[in-house]
Amino acid sequence: MIVYRLKRALWYIPNKIQAKTAPVKYAKRSGVNIKGKVAIYGLPNFGSEPYLVTLGDNVIIAGRVQFLTHDGSVSVFRKYYPGLQLIKPITVGNDVFIGFGATILPGVNIGNRCIIAAGALVTKDVPDNSVVGGVPAKVIKSTDEYLEKARAETLHLDGLKGKAKEKELKRIYNIR
């Protein structure tokens, strides 16, 4: 038992370090199908079947996102129906942002050019060019509408960093 725990710890520690320092490499090594450039911030959970998750090109995943490829609730019925399992793949298209704490359920396909709001529970397919949010997630607006509003509200702080950015934001929002 001690040898098993030691082996597990020796496997677990480097994996957790890689998950934090090189999350895309960790996702690939875990089996996630990555079809292009992907950025991962924080520690998403790709579930027990990461090989059933496919990510397109230009996908950005915020922290604490969960990809659930199976429905564990059917386990209460396995004494009546041995082997009962609901397992389905998840597909994420191109040009997709998935916000902090979002959960994607089994069988969901997220289209191209989509934004998934923070905390969203995505239970159904998301059509192309959609912003979705809520529990369960619903279409809020098109990404074209979102982009139009974002362009109108942008602060044009390109290139500002550190103290210069802080100073400008405080000036804009009248914070002393």
Buried (B, 14 or more C-beta within 10 A) or exposed (E): EEEEEEEEEEEEEEEEEBBEEEBBEBBBEBEBBBBEEBEBEBBBEBBEBBEBBBBBBBBBBBBBBBBBBBBEEEEEEEEEEEEEEEBBBBBBBBBBBBBBBBBBBBBBBBBBBBBBBBBBBBBBEBBBBBBBBEEEBBBBBBBEEBBEEEEEEEEEEEEBEEEEEEEBEEEEEEEE
